[in-house]
Amino acid sequence: MSGKCPQCGKPTVEAYKPFCSKRCADVDLARWFREDYRIPTAEPPVPDDDEE
């Protein structure tokens, strides 16, 4: 049984599981690097040193 790629919805490929291709895997990795994925928290954000 094959799943669907979380990026585009195409069937997964064993070599790139859970993705369908290297491109979709790289898109996901880029989103992690840009911190697009975040876990919600009740803590206030920590100010950057540049904002002072």
C-alpha positions as CSV (number, residue, x, y, z in Angstrom):
1,M,0.0,0.0,0.0
2,S,1.4,3.4,-1.0
3,G,0.7,6.7,0.6
4,K,0.4,10.2,-0.9
5,C,3.1,12.8,-1.0
6,P,2.4,15.4,1.7
7,Q,3.6,18.2,-0.7
8,C,1.7,17.4,-4.0
9,G,-0.6,14.4,-3.3
10,K,1.0,12.1,-5.9
11,P,1.8,8.5,-4.9
12,T,5.0,8.1,-2.8
13,V,8.2,6.6,-4.2
14,E,10.1,4.2,-1.9
15,A,13.4,6.1,-2.5
16,Y,11.9,9.4,-1.3
17,K,9.3,8.2,1.1
18,P,7.1,9.9,2.4
19,F,7.5,12.0,-0.7
20,C,7.1,11.3,-4.4
21,S,10.4,12.9,-5.6
22,K,13.6,14.6,-4.6
23,R,12.0,17.9,-5.5
24,C,9.1,17.5,-3.0
25,A,11.6,16.3,-0.3
26,D,13.7,19.4,-1.0
27,V,10.7,21.7,-0.9
28,D,9.8,20.3,2.6
29,L,13.4,20.7,3.8
30,A,13.4,24.3,2.6
31,R,10.3,25.0,4.6
32,W,12.0,23.6,7.7
33,F,15.1,25.8,7.1
34,R,12.8,28.9,6.8
35,E,11.1,27.9,10.0
36,D,7.7,27.7,8.2
37,Y,6.8,24.7,10.4
38,R,6.2,25.8,14.0
39,I,4.7,24.2,17.1
40,P,2.2,26.6,18.8
41,T,3.2,27.7,22.3
42,A,2.0,30.1,24.9
43,E,5.4,31.5,25.5
44,P,6.1,35.1,24.3
45,P,8.6,35.3,21.3
46,V,12.2,36.0,22.2
47,P,13.3,39.3,20.6
48,D,16.2,39.2,18.1
49,D,19.4,41.1,19.0
50,D,18.9,43.2,15.9
51,E,15.5,44.6,17.0
52,E,17.0,46.5,20.0
